[in-house]
Amino acid sequence: MDLTVPEYAYMFGFLQADGHLERGAGQKGRLSVELSARDRDVLRAFQRLTPYNSSLTERTRSTNFAESHTSAVWTLCALEARTRISELGLPHGRKSHTIAPPRVEFSETDYVRGLIDADGSVGFTGKGDPFVALTSASTAIAAYLCDYAAEVTGTERSVRRNARDGVYNVLYVKEPAQRLAARLYYPDCLALERKRVAADALAAWVRPANMRAAYTPRRWSADEDRILLSLDSSKAAADALGRTAQSCHLRLWRLRTGQVPSPGSG
């Protein structure tokens, strides 16, 4: 599971958000994902990506939302596969508060799309404005999405738990949502089909003439990159450049790891 490969990065993000890794007696255990039957195609893709025997089954049961609900369940038991997934950052048992972005190099866009497909939403608000949102109990995941989206959209969000249920609701609307959806759901990427269709629909939205002008995103310049690298401190760079420490931290990491090109000597 090389997370620099887009399909595996997507799969891992999805598993972190919606997968369940369980320990059994001895070396037994299983990884499982249960989705609505309408989303079974993505589980078939996971099955194809996994070089171990696994099963894909369906079950129908009564839920709080419907008397008869059919779901698809993908189950993987191979110890080697479970060990690898655990090492990458999918904890056993309850995980919602403890998951975090991988510590190895990974394809960011595909990883974030996996999180959004599993625990997020893409569509239009009641007022008809495009939106992209993620709900997560993990501080690390919420903060990472804010940093990633700030780079893509130029819109910064603070990380704050919802007072009602203690989770993070990170929301982007209008042009930022359009830019984020366009980056995440690029042509032929692995994704839930219904969210890919929703993301495509966002592109057709046009700001009404009587709506206040949109915020213009602030892009990183080569000079700012050089200052950031020379200071080698997110906090110092934030003070010098008038940006947030979170934004400087993510940009510095991307420069160091080659995610974005070096600005050169100027």
Buried (B, 14 or more C-beta within 10 A) or exposed (E): BEBEBBBBBBBBBBBBBBBBBEEEEEEEBBBBBBBEBEBBEBBEBBBEBBEEEBEBEEEEEEEEEEEEBEBBBBBBBBEEBBEEBBEBBBBEEEBBBBBBBBEEEBBBBBBBBBBBBBBBBBBBEEEEBBBBBBBBBBBBBBBBBBBBBBBBBBBBBEBEEEEEEEBBBBBBBBBBBBBBBBBBBBEEBBBBEBBBEBBBBBEEBEEEEEEEEEEEBBEBEEEBBBBBBEBEBBEBBBEBBEBBBBBBBBBBEBBEEEBBEEBEEE
